[in-house]
Every structure is written in C-alpha cells, then in structure tokens.
Amino acid sequence: MTPLSGRPDGRGSSVTIRDVAQHAGVGIKTVSRVINNEPNVAKATAARIRASIAELQWEPDAYAANLRRTMTRTQTLGLLLGNVANPFSATIHRAIEDLAIHRDVAVFASSLDDDPDREVAAVGAFVRRKVDGLILTCIAESQSYLRELVPETMPVVFIDREPSDLDADLVHADNVGGTALATRHVLGYGHRTVALLLDRYDIWSARERERGFRQATGEFGLAESSTLIVRDLVDQAAAERAVLELMALPTPPTAIVSGQNLITIGAVHALRRLGRHHDVALIGFDDVDLADLMEPGISVIAQRPQEIGVRAAQMLFETLDGVARMSPRRVVVPVDLIPRGSGEIRPR
C-alpha cells in the first residue's frame, strides 16, 4: 500500500487512502496500482480514482513510499535465460521488463548457455545483489542447491524447463502437445518415415518434445524402424550435418520434425544444399525469423514467448505482493501451428 500524506496547505489532513478508495468505489489495492502507474487497471477506473484524489485534495507522498520500499526491497529482479541473443529468450526478456518497469523494478538478465556451472554462478550473483526475486531457466542436474543459496523470502519462478528436486512455480510451453501436433501434421500428409531432431538430451524440454513425437507416431501405428531420432544437436552446424547424414541413408526420411529453432535453420541449410527442400517436409518447434520469406515458407509450431514472460512476471509479483498459495503453480502456455508450405509437402 502506498501511503498518502496531507497537502502542504493542510487541507484534507484526515483523509486516508481508504477514503480515496471508498470515494471511487474501488479497493485500496486498486488505488495503490493507479498511484504507482501499474498495469491491469481499466482506463475508466483509473480516471475515476484520479478524480477522487483530486476532489479530496490529496496526492501520493512519493518520498515516503520510496523510503519504505528502500528499507525492505531493492526493486530488482534476476532473470536467467537460455541465451539472451536467441529471439525466443529476447522476447521473454522484453515481456518481463515491460511489466517490471511499471513497478519501478529493474531486471538483471544473464545467459545460461546450457552450462550447469554458469547457472549456479548466475544465481549466486543475483543473490549477492539482493534481488527481490528470481525468474530462472535451468540446466543443472538438480536445483536443490537453491534451498541453501536462496533466502526463503526470495521467490523463484522457473520458465521453459522444469526444475529437478525442487517444488517451485513453473511456466512453460506445451512441449508434448506441440511436438505431437507437428508430428501428426506431417503424418497426415502421408509421411511414414519421419525424423526428429533434438537439442541436448539433458534439457528437460527436449525430452518432453520426444515424448510428444512418440505419442503421435504411436497413434499412427508407425514401426520404430520408420522413426529416426537424432539427439544432442548443440547448434545449427550440428543439425546441418545430421540432416546430410540422414538423407544419405538407404531409406531417408521423407519428413523432418525439428525440436528447436536453431536446429530448424540447420535443417533448412542441409536440404537446400541437397536440393531437397521442395520434396522433404520440414516442420520446426518454435518460430524462425524470416520463415515466411523462405521458399517454401517454413511451417512451425510457434511458442508464445511473450505470454510465457508475462505469466512468469505476474506470478513472481503476486508472491512479492503477498498473495498466498497452497502449492507451487504450473502454467502450460499453448502453442500455435503455422503452416507455411514446408510442412505440407507430400512424400513422393
């Protein structure tokens, strides 16, 4: 709650924030949100509250509010992402910042680079800075170290990947459902020899996407010999090499499901090198820049990184605001199939 104080002329000295809320017909928390320029307040409601404040001749005491916050919080968050250079991570970063700035909160961001040691080091650095809360992508085998490293009063929300050995709030895309949707899509066009290209297998989301692939191929009754799974593709170059090797097999795949956007780019390069981009179907998990300008356009299962970032930030701020929860929350954000041409190629 933001305190209010009397105007210099002394008028309305007995008026409180409760009086302002009652006058405007809203709750005290809504008045506080308007005073602090926070989002999620209807324009008409905000206007009514400001009119009440003006009529009662009171205004926020910014000095008192800032002093109170300074004594208890640093007005900062720690954000650990896969790689801030990746468009997926960059969009999440921006979404979190857009919410944080309305609360006068700064966001410290760091890249994970899928390095367990870097994860622990980054979290340690955030804690030493006394951030108010953490939003984390994880790669370490276990996140139980957080019990010792992170103060109990510092809330933690995980994004994109499920933590191990730790119960905490989590926001992630529908990895299983999305990959199953991608696989059903190409199988629906008649493909029966399909390859799945995956990121590092120690990444939780990669394992979840394989689960979705197997679910869909099982529904279509595909034999194991008709499904090719290549794991641990660490970058675009590795994905390109993998596709070149797959296409050199006696029975190459007629369709490829890519488990990550950089892998999709590597697959595109390989198919174009071989002149096979018009007769091998390709669908990727996560969207790719300029995918609609390719020939053919790249079909994808698009994540909603902005929604992931917004939901994660909202969960964290709710905890900081004292909203009680009985147990950790899990939010699964839907994905979207975007057919652009490459995933709709039929087998010869």
ROKELUM-492361 format. One record per residue (C-alpha): x, y, z; chain; residue number from 1. Coordinates in Angstrom, 3 decimals, always signed. Example, Ala and Ser with C-alpha at 12.3 -4.5 7.8 and 13.67 -1.06 7.14 Angstrom:
! ROKELUM-492361
+----------+----------+----------+--------+-----+
|       px |       py |       pz | chaine | num |
+----------+----------+----------+--------+-----+
|  +12.300 |   -4.500 |   +7.800 |      A |   1 |
|  +13.670 |   -1.060 |   +7.140 |      A |   2 |
+----------+----------+----------+--------+-----+
END
This chain:
! ROKELUM-492361
+----------+----------+----------+--------+-----+
|       px |       py |       pz | chaine | num |
+----------+----------+----------+--------+-----+
|   +0.000 |   +0.000 |   +0.000 |      A |   1 |
|   +1.308 |   +3.440 |   -0.883 |      A |   2 |
|   +0.862 |   +5.934 |   +1.953 |      A |   3 |
|   -0.799 |   +9.279 |   +1.344 |      A |   4 |
|   +0.033 |  +12.447 |   +3.221 |      A |   5 |
|   -1.569 |  +15.842 |   +3.580 |      A |   6 |
|   -1.027 |  +18.592 |   +1.044 |      A |   7 |
|   +1.259 |  +21.476 |   +2.016 |      A |   8 |
|   -1.779 |  +23.728 |   +2.524 |      A |   9 |
|   -3.096 |  +21.363 |   +5.171 |      A |  10 |
|   -6.451 |  +20.666 |   +3.506 |      A |  11 |
|   -7.967 |  +17.257 |   +3.949 |      A |  12 |
|   -5.451 |  +16.237 |   +6.623 |      A |  13 |
|   -7.706 |  +13.440 |   +7.911 |      A |  14 |
|   -8.229 |  +11.794 |   +4.515 |      A |  15 |
|   -6.590 |   +8.390 |   +4.015 |      A |  16 |
|   -6.095 |   +6.034 |   +1.084 |      A |  17 |
|   -9.101 |   +4.108 |   +2.407 |      A |  18 |
|  -11.218 |   +7.227 |   +1.997 |      A |  19 |
|  -10.000 |   +7.628 |   -1.593 |      A |  20 |
|  -10.875 |   +4.001 |   -2.346 |      A |  21 |
|  -14.330 |   +4.352 |   -0.809 |      A |  22 |
|  -14.966 |   +7.599 |   -2.686 |      A |  23 |
|  -14.011 |   +5.975 |   -6.013 |      A |  24 |
|  -15.872 |   +2.756 |   -5.242 |      A |  25 |
|  -12.806 |   +0.503 |   -5.557 |      A |  26 |
|  -10.422 |   -1.444 |   -3.349 |      A |  27 |
|   -7.364 |   +0.048 |   -1.663 |      A |  28 |
|   -5.050 |   -2.122 |   -3.795 |      A |  29 |
|   -6.562 |   -0.683 |   -6.977 |      A |  30 |
|   -5.866 |   +2.849 |   -5.745 |      A |  31 |
|   -2.274 |   +1.834 |   -4.981 |      A |  32 |
|   -1.860 |   +0.422 |   -8.503 |      A |  33 |
|   -3.053 |   +3.651 |  -10.083 |      A |  34 |
|   -0.772 |   +5.751 |   -7.863 |      A |  35 |
|   +2.207 |   +3.584 |   -8.843 |      A |  36 |
|   +1.247 |   +3.536 |  -12.568 |      A |  37 |
|   +0.922 |   -0.233 |  -12.579 |      A |  38 |
|   -0.864 |   -2.092 |  -15.424 |      A |  39 |
|   -4.119 |   -4.086 |  -15.327 |      A |  40 |
|   -6.394 |   -1.215 |  -14.241 |      A |  41 |
|   -9.184 |   -0.202 |  -16.637 |      A |  42 |
|   -8.830 |   +3.319 |  -18.019 |      A |  43 |
|  -12.253 |   +4.352 |  -16.741 |      A |  44 |
|  -11.456 |   +3.049 |  -13.246 |      A |  45 |
|   -8.093 |   +4.816 |  -13.188 |      A |  46 |
|   -9.725 |   +8.069 |  -14.266 |      A |  47 |
|  -12.340 |   +7.755 |  -11.510 |      A |  48 |
|   -9.640 |   +7.182 |   -8.889 |      A |  49 |
|   -7.611 |  +10.186 |  -10.047 |      A |  50 |
|  -10.756 |  +12.311 |   -9.950 |      A |  51 |
|  -11.409 |  +11.209 |   -6.362 |      A |  52 |
|   -7.843 |  +12.024 |   -5.338 |      A |  53 |
|   -8.197 |  +15.472 |   -6.902 |      A |  54 |
|  -11.581 |  +16.115 |   -5.294 |      A |  55 |
|  -10.299 |  +15.075 |   -1.866 |      A |  56 |
|   -7.227 |  +17.265 |   -2.491 |      A |  57 |
|   -4.710 |  +14.535 |   -1.722 |      A |  58 |
|   -1.762 |  +13.135 |   -3.598 |      A |  59 |
|   +0.748 |  +10.284 |   -3.101 |      A |  60 |
|   +3.685 |  +11.020 |   -0.852 |      A |  61 |
|   +6.323 |   +9.678 |   -3.235 |      A |  62 |
|   +9.155 |  +10.300 |   -0.775 |      A |  63 |
|   +7.517 |   +8.227 |   +1.964 |      A |  64 |
|   +6.645 |   +5.433 |   -0.460 |      A |  65 |
|  +10.164 |   +5.261 |   -1.882 |      A |  66 |
|  +11.704 |   +5.370 |   +1.600 |      A |  67 |
|   +9.555 |   +2.467 |   +2.736 |      A |  68 |
|  +10.419 |   +0.387 |   -0.326 |      A |  69 |
|  +14.133 |   +1.155 |   +0.007 |      A |  70 |
|  +14.133 |   -0.183 |   +3.542 |      A |  71 |
|  +12.679 |   -3.547 |   +2.501 |      A |  72 |
|  +13.437 |   -4.160 |   -1.182 |      A |  73 |
|  +15.997 |   -3.407 |   -3.864 |      A |  74 |
|  +13.389 |   -3.082 |   -6.640 |      A |  75 |
|  +15.375 |   -5.535 |   -8.814 |      A |  76 |
|  +14.803 |   -8.987 |  -10.315 |      A |  77 |
|  +17.265 |  -11.615 |  -11.501 |      A |  78 |
|  +16.443 |  -13.209 |  -14.868 |      A |  79 |
|  +18.363 |  -16.227 |  -16.184 |      A |  80 |
|  +17.620 |  -17.162 |  -19.815 |      A |  81 |
|  +18.913 |  -19.788 |  -22.211 |      A |  82 |
|  +20.644 |  -17.210 |  -24.370 |      A |  83 |
|  +19.642 |  -13.544 |  -24.498 |      A |  84 |
|  +20.718 |  -13.473 |  -28.171 |      A |  85 |
|  +18.084 |  -16.073 |  -29.105 |      A |  86 |
|  +14.851 |  -14.391 |  -30.286 |      A |  87 |
|  +12.803 |  -16.672 |  -28.021 |      A |  88 |
|  +14.748 |  -15.587 |  -24.922 |      A |  89 |
|  +14.882 |  -11.960 |  -26.035 |      A |  90 |
|  +11.079 |  -11.809 |  -26.325 |      A |  91 |
|  +10.644 |  -13.292 |  -22.841 |      A |  92 |
|  +13.145 |  -10.759 |  -21.513 |      A |  93 |
|  +11.263 |   -7.842 |  -23.044 |      A |  94 |
|   +7.888 |   -9.062 |  -21.758 |      A |  95 |
|   +9.196 |   -9.294 |  -18.199 |      A |  96 |
|  +10.832 |   -5.873 |  -18.432 |      A |  97 |
|   +7.620 |   -4.315 |  -19.743 |      A |  98 |
|   +5.776 |   -5.425 |  -16.603 |      A |  99 |
|   +8.634 |   -4.665 |  -14.235 |      A | 100 |
|   +9.123 |   -1.097 |  -15.408 |      A | 101 |
|   +5.572 |   -0.207 |  -14.348 |      A | 102 |
|   +6.555 |   -1.176 |  -10.810 |      A | 103 |
|   +9.832 |   +0.769 |  -10.912 |      A | 104 |
|  +11.703 |   -2.555 |  -10.911 |      A | 105 |
|  +14.960 |   -3.146 |  -12.808 |      A | 106 |
|  +15.736 |   -6.531 |  -14.395 |      A | 107 |
|  +19.230 |   -8.011 |  -14.311 |      A | 108 |
|  +19.480 |  -10.603 |  -17.121 |      A | 109 |
|  +22.105 |  -13.270 |  -17.766 |      A | 110 |
|  +22.576 |  -16.071 |  -20.317 |      A | 111 |
|  +22.629 |  -19.692 |  -19.194 |      A | 112 |
|  +24.344 |  -21.085 |  -22.316 |      A | 113 |
|  +23.223 |  -24.520 |  -21.056 |      A | 114 |
|  +26.150 |  -24.626 |  -18.619 |      A | 115 |
|  +25.322 |  -26.013 |  -15.120 |      A | 116 |
|  +28.209 |  -24.120 |  -13.515 |      A | 117 |
|  +27.032 |  -20.912 |  -15.129 |      A | 118 |
|  +23.548 |  -21.493 |  -13.712 |      A | 119 |
|  +24.831 |  -21.733 |  -10.145 |      A | 120 |
|  +27.214 |  -18.784 |  -10.606 |      A | 121 |
|  +24.480 |  -16.551 |  -12.051 |      A | 122 |
|  +22.032 |  -17.369 |   -9.254 |      A | 123 |
|  +24.781 |  -16.668 |   -6.710 |      A | 124 |
|  +25.474 |  -13.293 |   -8.318 |      A | 125 |
|  +21.772 |  -12.388 |   -8.239 |      A | 126 |
|  +21.516 |  -13.345 |   -4.569 |      A | 127 |
|  +24.576 |  -11.268 |   -3.665 |      A | 128 |
|  +22.901 |   -8.300 |   -5.342 |      A | 129 |
|  +19.920 |   -8.925 |   -3.055 |      A | 130 |
|  +17.379 |   -9.021 |   -5.880 |      A | 131 |
|  +13.764 |   -9.261 |   -4.751 |      A | 132 |
|  +13.008 |  -12.372 |   -6.818 |      A | 133 |
|  +14.328 |  -14.785 |   -9.441 |      A | 134 |
|  +12.974 |  -15.980 |  -12.803 |      A | 135 |
|  +15.152 |  -18.880 |  -13.933 |      A | 136 |
|  +15.808 |  -21.205 |  -16.845 |      A | 137 |
|  +17.703 |  -24.234 |  -15.568 |      A | 138 |
|  +20.129 |  -26.856 |  -16.889 |      A | 139 |
|  +21.857 |  -28.267 |  -13.792 |      A | 140 |
|  +21.019 |  -31.868 |  -12.922 |      A | 141 |
|  +19.343 |  -30.720 |   -9.709 |      A | 142 |
|  +18.100 |  -27.376 |   -8.421 |      A | 143 |
|  +18.170 |  -28.473 |   -4.764 |      A | 144 |
|  +21.156 |  -26.144 |   -4.262 |      A | 145 |
|  +18.684 |  -23.261 |   -4.258 |      A | 146 |
|  +17.495 |  -24.263 |   -0.781 |      A | 147 |
|  +20.893 |  -23.333 |   +0.610 |      A | 148 |
|  +21.760 |  -20.480 |   -1.745 |      A | 149 |
|  +18.499 |  -18.532 |   -1.994 |      A | 150 |
|  +16.854 |  -16.895 |   +1.053 |      A | 151 |
|  +13.376 |  -18.170 |   +1.917 |      A | 152 |
|  +11.972 |  -14.671 |   +1.402 |      A | 153 |
|  +13.194 |  -14.534 |   -2.226 |      A | 154 |
|  +10.517 |  -16.027 |   -4.548 |      A | 155 |
|  +11.580 |  -18.131 |   -7.542 |      A | 156 |
|   +9.688 |  -18.824 |  -10.774 |      A | 157 |
|  +11.055 |  -21.208 |  -13.406 |      A | 158 |
|  +10.438 |  -20.748 |  -17.109 |      A | 159 |
|  +10.750 |  -23.073 |  -20.109 |      A | 160 |
|  +12.175 |  -26.026 |  -18.146 |      A | 161 |
|  +11.021 |  -27.946 |  -15.101 |      A | 162 |
|  +13.371 |  -27.874 |  -12.094 |      A | 163 |
|  +14.574 |  -31.113 |  -10.542 |      A | 164 |
|  +14.433 |  -31.926 |   -6.810 |      A | 165 |
|  +12.650 |  -28.659 |   -6.071 |      A | 166 |
|   +8.990 |  -27.610 |   -5.957 |      A | 167 |
|   +8.535 |  -24.137 |   -7.424 |      A | 168 |
|   +6.285 |  -22.124 |   -9.721 |      A | 169 |
|   +6.796 |  -23.008 |  -13.395 |      A | 170 |
|   +5.714 |  -21.534 |  -16.740 |      A | 171 |
|   +6.463 |  -23.430 |  -19.952 |      A | 172 |
|   +5.150 |  -24.074 |  -23.437 |      A | 173 |
|   +3.137 |  -27.186 |  -24.289 |      A | 174 |
|   +6.165 |  -29.191 |  -25.403 |      A | 175 |
|   +4.469 |  -32.584 |  -25.547 |      A | 176 |
|   +1.283 |  -31.370 |  -27.206 |      A | 177 |
|   +3.142 |  -29.107 |  -29.631 |      A | 178 |
|   +5.507 |  -31.780 |  -30.912 |      A | 179 |
|   +2.665 |  -34.286 |  -31.148 |      A | 180 |
|   +0.753 |  -31.702 |  -33.217 |      A | 181 |
|   +3.748 |  -31.160 |  -35.531 |      A | 182 |
|   +4.225 |  -34.901 |  -35.987 |      A | 183 |
|   +0.549 |  -35.566 |  -36.655 |      A | 184 |
|   +0.641 |  -32.747 |  -39.195 |      A | 185 |
|   +3.280 |  -34.353 |  -41.415 |      A | 186 |
|   +1.875 |  -37.839 |  -40.870 |      A | 187 |
|   -1.471 |  -36.519 |  -42.013 |      A | 188 |
|   +0.111 |  -35.636 |  -45.359 |      A | 189 |
|   +1.088 |  -39.268 |  -45.886 |      A | 190 |
|   +4.633 |  -39.452 |  -44.482 |      A | 191 |
|   +5.623 |  -42.705 |  -42.826 |      A | 192 |
|   +9.402 |  -42.315 |  -42.483 |      A | 193 |
|   +9.929 |  -39.381 |  -40.159 |      A | 194 |
|  +12.984 |  -37.989 |  -38.374 |      A | 195 |
|  +13.044 |  -36.000 |  -35.131 |      A | 196 |
|  +15.976 |  -33.665 |  -34.471 |      A | 197 |
|  +16.539 |  -32.760 |  -30.827 |      A | 198 |
|  +18.610 |  -30.423 |  -28.706 |      A | 199 |
|  +20.795 |  -31.734 |  -25.854 |      A | 200 |
|  +19.012 |  -34.628 |  -24.196 |      A | 201 |
|  +19.844 |  -33.395 |  -20.690 |      A | 202 |
|  +17.469 |  -30.493 |  -21.361 |      A | 203 |
|  +14.024 |  -31.223 |  -19.941 |      A | 204 |
|  +12.119 |  -29.639 |  -22.836 |      A | 205 |
|  +13.986 |  -31.798 |  -25.384 |      A | 206 |
|  +12.888 |  -34.949 |  -23.568 |      A | 207 |
|   +9.320 |  -33.660 |  -23.405 |      A | 208 |
|   +9.319 |  -32.993 |  -27.156 |      A | 209 |
|  +10.496 |  -36.533 |  -27.842 |      A | 210 |
|   +7.602 |  -37.755 |  -25.713 |      A | 211 |
|   +5.184 |  -35.818 |  -27.900 |      A | 212 |
|   +6.775 |  -37.242 |  -31.064 |      A | 213 |
|   +6.485 |  -40.813 |  -29.799 |      A | 214 |
|   +2.898 |  -40.208 |  -28.742 |      A | 215 |
|   +1.919 |  -39.142 |  -32.280 |      A | 216 |
|   +3.837 |  -41.870 |  -34.119 |      A | 217 |
|   +2.254 |  -44.408 |  -31.771 |      A | 218 |
|   -1.205 |  -43.103 |  -32.627 |      A | 219 |
|   -0.448 |  -43.676 |  -36.328 |      A | 220 |
|   +0.978 |  -47.133 |  -35.650 |      A | 221 |
|   +4.438 |  -46.369 |  -37.066 |      A | 222 |
|   +7.074 |  -49.042 |  -36.571 |      A | 223 |
|  +10.173 |  -47.993 |  -34.626 |      A | 224 |
|  +12.267 |  -48.613 |  -37.746 |      A | 225 |
|  +10.292 |  -45.873 |  -39.512 |      A | 226 |
|  +11.173 |  -43.230 |  -36.942 |      A | 227 |
|  +14.646 |  -41.723 |  -36.730 |      A | 228 |
|  +15.604 |  -39.721 |  -33.635 |      A | 229 |
|  +18.812 |  -37.705 |  -33.519 |      A | 230 |
|  +19.669 |  -36.181 |  -30.133 |      A | 231 |
|  +22.270 |  -33.811 |  -28.701 |      A | 232 |
|  +22.392 |  -31.383 |  -31.623 |      A | 233 |
|  +24.097 |  -28.487 |  -29.873 |      A | 234 |
|  +23.963 |  -25.893 |  -32.641 |      A | 235 |
|  +22.953 |  -25.078 |  -36.198 |      A | 236 |
|  +26.066 |  -26.683 |  -37.737 |      A | 237 |
|  +25.454 |  -29.980 |  -35.904 |      A | 238 |
|  +21.866 |  -30.019 |  -37.156 |      A | 239 |
|  +23.011 |  -29.423 |  -40.742 |      A | 240 |
|  +25.482 |  -32.326 |  -40.535 |      A | 241 |
|  +22.818 |  -34.590 |  -39.052 |      A | 242 |
|  +20.380 |  -33.925 |  -41.891 |      A | 243 |
|  +23.053 |  -34.529 |  -44.516 |      A | 244 |
|  +23.759 |  -37.903 |  -42.900 |      A | 245 |
|  +20.064 |  -38.780 |  -42.636 |      A | 246 |
|  +19.463 |  -38.026 |  -46.301 |      A | 247 |
|  +22.375 |  -40.306 |  -47.249 |      A | 248 |
|  +20.691 |  -43.338 |  -45.643 |      A | 249 |
|  +19.331 |  -46.112 |  -47.894 |      A | 250 |
|  +15.824 |  -45.158 |  -46.694 |      A | 251 |
|  +15.998 |  -41.469 |  -45.823 |      A | 252 |
|  +13.159 |  -39.690 |  -44.026 |      A | 253 |
|  +10.544 |  -38.009 |  -46.164 |      A | 254 |
|   +9.672 |  -35.629 |  -43.334 |      A | 255 |
|  +11.665 |  -33.941 |  -40.561 |      A | 256 |
|  +10.370 |  -32.613 |  -37.258 |      A | 257 |
|  +12.821 |  -30.155 |  -35.708 |      A | 258 |
|  +12.803 |  -29.697 |  -31.947 |      A | 259 |
|  +14.252 |  -26.171 |  -31.777 |      A | 260 |
|  +14.606 |  -23.047 |  -33.933 |      A | 261 |
|  +18.388 |  -23.173 |  -34.456 |      A | 262 |
|  +18.080 |  -26.841 |  -35.406 |      A | 263 |
|  +15.397 |  -25.878 |  -37.932 |      A | 264 |
|  +17.788 |  -23.402 |  -39.566 |      A | 265 |
|  +20.474 |  -26.086 |  -39.819 |      A | 266 |
|  +17.971 |  -28.455 |  -41.422 |      A | 267 |
|  +16.960 |  -25.795 |  -43.968 |      A | 268 |
|  +20.607 |  -25.273 |  -44.940 |      A | 269 |
|  +21.149 |  -29.009 |  -45.427 |      A | 270 |
|  +18.023 |  -29.568 |  -47.516 |      A | 271 |
|  +18.845 |  -26.597 |  -49.734 |      A | 272 |
|  +22.421 |  -27.833 |  -50.216 |      A | 273 |
|  +20.992 |  -31.142 |  -51.409 |      A | 274 |
|  +18.263 |  -29.520 |  -53.493 |      A | 275 |
|  +15.686 |  -31.426 |  -51.452 |      A | 276 |
|  +13.814 |  -28.519 |  -49.837 |      A | 277 |
|  +10.846 |  -28.971 |  -52.200 |      A | 278 |
|  +10.381 |  -32.717 |  -51.678 |      A | 279 |
|  +11.260 |  -33.318 |  -47.978 |      A | 280 |
|   +8.722 |  -31.961 |  -45.496 |      A | 281 |
|  +10.036 |  -29.904 |  -42.597 |      A | 282 |
|   +8.251 |  -28.529 |  -39.550 |      A | 283 |
|  +10.021 |  -26.904 |  -36.617 |      A | 284 |
|   +9.215 |  -26.324 |  -32.970 |      A | 285 |
|   +9.476 |  -22.577 |  -32.279 |      A | 286 |
|   +9.277 |  -19.915 |  -34.945 |      A | 287 |
|  +12.200 |  -18.782 |  -37.099 |      A | 288 |
|  +12.989 |  -15.248 |  -38.250 |      A | 289 |
|  +12.007 |  -14.648 |  -41.894 |      A | 290 |
|  +10.421 |  -18.121 |  -42.066 |      A | 291 |
|   +7.596 |  -16.743 |  -44.201 |      A | 292 |
|  +10.073 |  -15.325 |  -46.746 |      A | 293 |
|  +11.726 |  -18.668 |  -47.491 |      A | 294 |
|  +10.733 |  -20.784 |  -50.490 |      A | 295 |
|   +8.914 |  -22.781 |  -49.383 |      A | 296 |
|   +7.926 |  -20.971 |  -46.209 |      A | 297 |
|   +8.905 |  -22.818 |  -43.033 |      A | 298 |
|   +5.995 |  -24.402 |  -41.185 |      A | 299 |
|   +6.361 |  -24.199 |  -37.410 |      A | 300 |
|   +4.826 |  -24.864 |  -34.052 |      A | 301 |
|   +5.144 |  -21.346 |  -32.641 |      A | 302 |
|   +5.634 |  -20.812 |  -28.945 |      A | 303 |
|   +4.249 |  -17.731 |  -27.223 |      A | 304 |
|   +7.348 |  -16.307 |  -25.512 |      A | 305 |
|   +5.671 |  -13.018 |  -24.654 |      A | 306 |
|   +2.897 |  -14.832 |  -22.831 |      A | 307 |
|   +5.459 |  -17.016 |  -21.038 |      A | 308 |
|   +7.310 |  -13.906 |  -19.853 |      A | 309 |
|   +4.147 |  -12.103 |  -18.772 |      A | 310 |
|   +2.796 |  -15.084 |  -16.836 |      A | 311 |
|   +6.141 |  -15.659 |  -15.094 |      A | 312 |
|   +6.428 |  -11.993 |  -14.072 |      A | 313 |
|   +2.831 |  -11.912 |  -12.857 |      A | 314 |
|   +3.394 |  -14.997 |  -10.705 |      A | 315 |
|   +6.530 |  -13.513 |   -9.188 |      A | 316 |
|   +4.933 |  -10.146 |   -8.433 |      A | 317 |
|   +1.896 |  -11.850 |   -6.919 |      A | 318 |
|   +4.195 |  -13.639 |   -4.478 |      A | 319 |
|   +6.033 |  -10.415 |   -3.696 |      A | 320 |
|   +2.676 |   -8.740 |   -3.083 |      A | 321 |
|   +1.827 |  -11.393 |   -0.518 |      A | 322 |
|   -0.722 |  -13.442 |   -2.451 |      A | 323 |
|   -0.819 |  -16.740 |   -0.551 |      A | 324 |
|   -0.629 |  -20.053 |   -2.455 |      A | 325 |
|   -1.172 |  -23.539 |   -1.067 |      A | 326 |
|   +1.255 |  -25.158 |   -3.507 |      A | 327 |
|   +3.551 |  -24.292 |   -6.430 |      A | 328 |
|   +1.733 |  -23.386 |   -9.634 |      A | 329 |
|   +2.349 |  -24.806 |  -13.101 |      A | 330 |
|   +1.223 |  -22.835 |  -16.142 |      A | 331 |
|   +1.335 |  -24.564 |  -19.539 |      A | 332 |
|   +1.184 |  -21.990 |  -22.324 |      A | 333 |
|   -0.456 |  -23.175 |  -25.583 |      A | 334 |
|   +1.401 |  -23.282 |  -28.910 |      A | 335 |
|   +0.227 |  -22.480 |  -32.425 |      A | 336 |
|   +0.571 |  -24.406 |  -35.681 |      A | 337 |
|   +1.593 |  -22.075 |  -38.522 |      A | 338 |
|   +1.540 |  -23.892 |  -41.899 |      A | 339 |
|   +3.646 |  -22.047 |  -44.476 |      A | 340 |
|   +4.461 |  -24.695 |  -47.057 |      A | 341 |
|   +7.416 |  -26.818 |  -45.928 |      A | 342 |
|   +5.334 |  -28.913 |  -43.557 |      A | 343 |
|   +2.663 |  -29.542 |  -46.190 |      A | 344 |
|   +4.913 |  -31.234 |  -48.766 |      A | 345 |
|   +3.644 |  -34.719 |  -49.561 |      A | 346 |
|   +6.003 |  -37.699 |  -49.957 |      A | 347 |
|   +6.900 |  -38.715 |  -53.470 |      A | 348 |
+----------+----------+----------+--------+-----+
END
